[in-house]
Amino acid sequence: MYSIREIYRIGRGPSSSHTMAPGRAAAIFREKHPEAASFRITLYGSLGATGKGHLTDDAVTSVLAPAPVQIIWKPDTVLPAHPNGMTFEAVSGEGAITGTWTVYSIGGGALADDGTVFRPPRVYDLTAMEEILNWCEKNGRNIWEYVSDREDPDIWNYLEDVWKVMVHSITAGLEAEGSLPGRLKLRRKAASYHIKAQSLKGSLKRRSLVFAYALAAAEENAAGGTVVTAPTCGSCGVLPAVLHYIRSFHKFTTQKILRALATAGLVGNLVKHNASISGAEVGCQGEIGTACAMAAAAAMQLFGGTPLQVEYAAEMGLEHHLGLTCDPVAGLVQVPCIERNAFAASRALDANTFAMLSDGRHRVSFDQVVLTMKQTGHDLPSLYKETSGGGLAATLQQRDDSDPLG
């Protein structure tokens, strides 16, 4: 497996697959063809279906500016390798095609073309949770220590940067008010939820704050703010909310938080390596489900759980999101995406509590759930995998179409 840097990418929202990766691909193509007078980009499948709502066109044109860019949308054409396909063409001043490149956004901001994945070298030799648990048992160590053993020493500086951006996405989201960009005109909720939470007491106050923190980061993402993929932009509010909440009430040191991020990053890595974190490929279970698993594992790590309990918490976080569809209304990372971050953060804390009460032993393993999620995602019709063609996206579109005032 690759470095957990691939799970935690810092960049602008609202989508790692539809904004970060296409922008990165545009930069690579521009560097290869500096002589081009203009560019033509064809967006296929999910990129073509929801790219406008995800600001894909803005992501690529801003990178290729000031050269003119023509965008061709082909939502009904899905390339065999991946639903998020795009073809870049360099055009000379005379209109001749001087270069072409077909590349895929494979989730979490990563790119691949013809079997080549644009990532750093592999750093993890173990690629299953069971193998990692055996390593922990044999060496008397924790999961985060396996990360430390395999990554370069600079990983802790990188995770510290990640944590700073996560906290900033929450604080910025709690300050912002008004509506989010896009035709839904969705009102931000994080600020008001945070204010209302202050008047509450006990567990109700704490759970309300978790909601507010998750909403804040997710709303920042939807507004195109700077966030951290965890593992994607659409699910970027879950892990920061859980960690920010725990640190606020339990005063853990930054070092402890970074170790929890390491554990969570490895959980996300396992899902990405053995299945997928791409909503276009496996639905929202791969995004929100993985984020919940990461957050549950991080919480369990912080509260002193054994490696078995950490695995159990992660397993529950993913298992209980199996089958979750990706159906963004109007192609925007807003409805139902933002609220899902809040509920997944709450569920992650529940998974942590449930695992804490146990000895960590259970019937269904994390590895089995990951494989189940992969198969479930493949079995889902394409309507429910980030095309805005089914689920809530279709239901609300029908309502809007029937509304004479719409």
C-alpha positions in Angstrom: 0.0 0.0 0.0 1.0 3.6 -0.5 1.6 6.3 2.1 -1.3 7.6 4.2 -0.5 10.9 2.6 -2.7 9.6 -0.2 -5.6 9.4 2.1 -5.1 12.8 3.6 -4.8 15.3 0.7 -5.0 19.0 1.5 -6.9 21.1 -1.1 -10.0 22.9 -2.1 -13.4 21.3 -2.2 -16.0 20.3 -3.0 -14.9 17.0 -4.4 -11.6 15.1 -4.3 -12.7 13.0 -7.4 -14.3 15.8 -9.3 -12.3 18.9 -8.3 -8.9 18.0 -6.9 -8.0 15.1 -9.2 -9.1 16.8 -12.5 -7.2 20.0 -11.5 -4.2 17.9 -10.8 -4.6 16.1 -14.1 -4.9 19.4 -15.9 -1.6 20.6 -14.4 0.2 17.4 -15.5 -1.1 17.8 -19.1 -0.3 21.5 -19.3 3.3 20.7 -18.2 3.6 18.1 -21.0 2.1 20.5 -23.6 3.3 24.0 -22.9 3.1 24.9 -26.6 -0.7 24.3 -26.8 -2.8 27.3 -28.0 -6.0 25.8 -26.4 -7.3 22.7 -24.8 -10.3 20.4 -25.2 -11.4 18.2 -22.3 -14.1 15.5 -22.5 -15.6 14.4 -19.2 -17.2 11.0 -19.2 -19.6 9.1 -16.9 -19.9 10.5 -13.4 -17.6 13.4 -14.2 -19.9 14.3 -17.1 -23.1 13.8 -15.0 -22.2 15.8 -11.9 -19.1 17.7 -12.9 -20.9 21.1 -13.2 -22.3 20.8 -9.7 -18.9 19.6 -8.4 -17.1 22.5 -10.2 -15.0 20.2 -12.4 -15.0 22.7 -15.2 -13.8 25.5 -12.9 -11.0 23.2 -11.5 -9.5 22.4 -14.9 -10.0 25.8 -16.6 -8.4 27.7 -13.8 -5.3 25.5 -14.0 -5.1 25.8 -17.8 -5.7 29.6 -17.9 -5.2 31.8 -19.8 -5.4 29.3 -22.6 -9.0 28.8 -23.9 -10.6 25.5 -22.8 -13.5 23.7 -24.4 -15.4 21.3 -22.1 -17.4 18.4 -23.7 -19.8 16.7 -21.3 -20.5 13.0 -22.0 -22.4 11.6 -19.0 -23.9 8.7 -20.9 -20.5 7.4 -22.0 -18.7 5.4 -19.3 -15.1 4.3 -20.1 -14.3 0.7 -19.2 -11.5 1.4 -16.6 -13.5 3.7 -14.3 -16.7 5.8 -14.2 -14.6 9.0 -13.6 -12.8 9.2 -17.0 -11.6 12.3 -18.8 -9.7 12.9 -22.1 -7.4 15.9 -22.5 -6.5 17.2 -25.9 -3.9 19.8 -26.7 -4.8 22.0 -29.8 -2.4 24.0 -31.8 -3.1 27.5 -33.2 -4.0 25.9 -36.5 -6.6 23.6 -34.8 -4.5 20.4 -35.0 -4.5 17.9 -32.1 -0.9 17.8 -30.8 -1.4 15.6 -27.8 -4.1 13.5 -26.1 -4.3 11.8 -22.7 -7.1 9.7 -21.1 -6.9 9.6 -17.4 -9.1 8.5 -14.5 -10.0 10.0 -11.1 -10.0 6.9 -9.0 -11.0 8.4 -5.6 -9.6 10.6 -2.9 -7.8 12.8 -5.5 -5.7 10.0 -7.0 -5.2 9.5 -10.7 -4.5 6.5 -13.0 -4.1 5.9 -16.7 -3.6 2.6 -18.4 -2.7 0.9 -15.2 -0.3 3.7 -14.1 -1.2 5.2 -10.7 0.4 8.6 -10.0 1.5 7.9 -6.5 4.8 7.7 -4.5 6.4 4.2 -3.9 4.6 1.6 -1.8 5.5 1.8 1.9 3.3 -0.9 3.5 4.0 -4.5 3.0 0.9 -5.7 4.9 -2.4 -5.1 3.1 -5.0 -6.7 5.3 -6.1 -5.7 8.8 -5.7 -9.3 10.0 -2.0 -9.2 9.0 -1.5 -5.9 10.8 -3.2 -7.2 13.9 -0.9 -10.2 13.9 2.1 -7.8 13.6 0.8 -5.8 16.6 0.4 -9.0 18.6 3.8 -10.4 17.7 5.6 -7.1 18.4 3.5 -5.9 21.4 2.7 -2.6 19.6 -0.3 -0.5 18.5 -1.6 0.1 15.0 -0.2 3.6 14.8 3.2 2.2 15.6 3.0 0.1 12.4 2.4 3.4 10.5 5.4 4.9 12.3 7.5 1.9 11.5 6.8 2.0 7.7 6.4 5.8 6.9 9.4 8.2 6.8 9.9 10.4 9.9 8.4 13.4 8.2 5.0 11.8 8.3 4.4 13.4 11.7 5.1 16.9 10.4 2.7 16.1 7.6 0.0 14.9 9.9 0.4 18.0 12.0 -0.3 20.1 8.9 -3.3 17.9 8.2 -4.6 18.4 11.8 -4.2 22.2 11.5 -6.2 22.3 8.3 -8.9 20.1 9.8 -9.3 22.4 12.8 -9.3 25.5 10.5 -12.1 23.9 8.3 -14.2 23.6 11.5 -13.5 27.0 12.9 -14.1 28.7 9.5 -17.3 26.8 9.0 -18.6 27.8 12.5 -18.1 31.4 11.6 -19.6 31.4 8.1 -23.3 32.1 7.6 -25.6 32.5 4.6 -26.3 30.0 1.8 -23.9 27.7 0.0 -23.2 28.3 -3.7 -25.3 26.5 -6.3 -28.9 26.5 -7.3 -30.2 24.7 -4.2 -29.4 27.9 -2.1 -28.9 25.6 0.9 -28.6 27.5 4.1 -25.6 26.9 6.3 -26.5 25.3 9.6 -23.2 24.8 11.5 -23.1 28.3 13.1 -26.6 28.1 14.5 -26.2 24.5 15.6 -23.1 25.5 17.5 -24.8 28.5 19.2 -27.8 26.4 20.2 -25.5 23.6 21.6 -24.1 26.1 24.1 -27.4 26.3 26.0 -27.7 22.5 26.3 -26.3 20.3 29.0 -24.8 16.8 29.3 -24.7 14.3 26.6 -27.2 16.3 24.5 -24.8 19.2 24.4 -21.8 17.0 23.5 -23.7 15.3 20.7 -25.0 18.6 19.3 -21.4 19.9 19.2 -20.3 16.9 17.2 -23.1 17.7 14.7 -22.0 21.3 14.5 -18.3 20.4 14.0 -19.1 17.9 11.2 -21.5 20.3 9.5 -18.9 23.1 9.7 -16.2 21.2 7.8 -18.6 19.7 5.3 -20.1 23.1 4.6 -16.7 24.6 4.1 -16.0 21.9 1.6 -19.3 22.5 -0.2 -18.3 26.2 -0.4 -15.0 25.4 -2.1 -12.9 26.0 1.0 -9.7 24.3 2.0 -10.2 20.9 3.6 -8.5 17.5 4.1 -9.8 14.4 2.3 -10.6 11.9 5.0 -10.8 9.9 2.8 -12.7 12.2 0.4 -13.8 15.8 0.2 -17.5 14.7 0.5 -16.8 12.9 3.7 -14.2 15.4 5.1 -16.2 16.4 8.1 -16.5 13.1 10.0 -13.0 12.5 11.3 -12.2 16.2 12.1 -15.5 16.5 14.0 -14.8 13.4 16.2 -11.2 14.3 16.9 -12.1 18.0 17.7 -14.9 16.9 20.0 -12.7 14.4 21.9 -9.9 16.8 22.3 -12.2 19.6 23.5 -13.7 17.5 26.2 -10.8 15.2 27.1 -7.7 17.5 26.5 -5.6 15.0 24.6 -2.2 16.3 23.5 -1.5 17.0 19.8 0.8 14.0 19.8 -2.0 11.7 20.8 -4.2 13.3 18.1 -1.6 12.7 15.5 -1.3 9.0 16.5 -5.1 8.7 16.1 -4.8 10.3 12.6 -2.1 7.7 11.8 -4.4 4.8 12.9 -7.4 6.3 11.0 -5.2 6.8 7.9 -4.2 3.2 7.8 -7.9 2.1 8.1 -8.7 4.3 5.1 -5.7 3.0 3.2 -6.9 -0.6 3.7 -10.3 0.2 2.3 -8.8 2.1 -0.7 -6.4 -0.7 -1.4 -8.8 -3.6 -1.1 -12.0 -2.0 -2.3 -12.6 1.7 -3.2 -13.3 5.1 -1.6 -14.8 6.4 -4.8 -18.5 7.3 -4.7 -18.6 6.9 -8.5 -17.4 3.3 -8.2 -19.0 1.9 -5.0 -21.5 4.6 -3.8 -21.4 6.6 -0.7 -20.6 3.6 1.5 -17.1 3.9 0.2 -16.9 7.6 1.3 -19.0 8.1 4.4 -18.7 4.5 5.4 -14.9 4.6 5.3 -14.8 8.0 7.0 -17.0 6.6 9.9 -14.6 3.6 10.1 -11.6 5.9 10.3 -13.2 8.1 12.9 -14.3 5.1 15.0 -10.8 3.6 14.9 -9.2 7.0 15.8 -11.6 7.4 18.8 -10.9 3.9 20.0 -7.1 4.6 19.7 -7.4 7.7 21.8 -9.4 6.0 24.6 -6.8 3.3 25.0 -8.4 0.5 23.0 -6.5 -2.6 22.1 -5.7 -3.2 18.5 -8.6 -5.7 18.5 -11.0 -3.1 19.8 -9.7 -0.6 17.2 -10.4 -3.1 14.5 -13.9 -3.8 15.9 -14.8 -0.1 16.0 -13.6 0.4 12.4 -15.5 -2.7 11.3 -18.8 -1.4 12.8 -18.3 2.0 11.2 -18.1 0.5 7.8 -20.5 -2.4 8.2 -23.4 -0.3 9.2 -23.1 1.9 6.1 -23.1 -1.0 3.6 -25.3 -0.3 0.6 -25.4 3.5 1.1 -26.0 5.2 -2.2 -24.3 8.2 -3.7 -27.2 10.4 -4.9 -26.2 14.1 -4.7 -29.1 16.4 -5.5 -28.4 18.6 -8.5 -24.9 17.2 -8.6 -23.8 19.3 -5.6 -21.9 18.0 -2.6 -24.7 19.3 -0.3 -27.8 17.2 -0.1 -27.6 14.6 1.4 -23.8 14.8 1.8 -23.5 17.4 4.5 -25.9 15.9 6.9 -24.4 12.4 6.3 -21.1 13.8 7.7 -22.9 14.7 11.0 -24.6 11.4 11.4 -21.5 9.4 10.5 -19.5 11.3 13.1 -22.2 10.4 15.7 -22.2 6.8 14.6 -18.4 6.6 14.9 -18.6 7.6 18.5 -21.3 5.0 19.1 -19.1 2.4 17.5 -16.2 3.4 19.8 -18.4 3.0 22.8 -19.7 -0.4 21.7 -16.2 -1.6 21.0 -15.0 -0.3 24.3 -17.5 -2.4 26.2 -16.3 -5.5 24.4 -13.0 -7.5 24.5 -12.6 -6.7 20.8 -13.6 -10.2 19.6 -16.5 -10.5 17.2 -17.8 -12.6 14.3 -17.4 -10.4 11.2 -13.9 -9.1 10.5 -13.0 -5.7 9.1 -11.4 -7.4 6.1 -14.6 -9.3 5.4 -16.7 -6.1 5.5 -14.3 -4.3 3.1 -14.7 -7.1 0.6 -18.5 -7.1 1.1 -18.5 -3.3 0.5 -16.6 -3.7 -2.7 -19.0 -6.4 -4.0 -22.1 -4.4 -2.9 -20.7 -1.3 -4.7 -20.3 -3.3 -7.9 -23.8 -4.7 -7.6 -25.3 -1.2 -7.2 -26.8 0.2 -10.4 -25.0 3.2 -11.8 -28.0 5.4 -10.9 -26.9 5.2 -7.3 -23.2 5.9 -7.8 -22.6 9.7 -8.1 -24.6 10.3 -11.3 -27.5 12.2 -9.8 -29.7 9.8 -11.7 -31.4 8.0 -8.8 -32.3 8.1 -5.2 -32.8 11.5 -3.6 -31.4 13.3 -6.6 -34.1 11.8 -8.9 -36.9 12.3 -6.3 -36.1 15.9 -5.7 -35.7 16.6 -9.4 -39.1 15.2 -10.1 -40.6 17.4 -7.4 -38.8 20.5 -8.9 -40.0 19.6 -12.4 -43.6 19.4 -11.2 -43.4 22.7 -9.3 -44.7 25.6 -11.5 -42.7 28.0 -9.4 -39.5 26.0 -9.4 
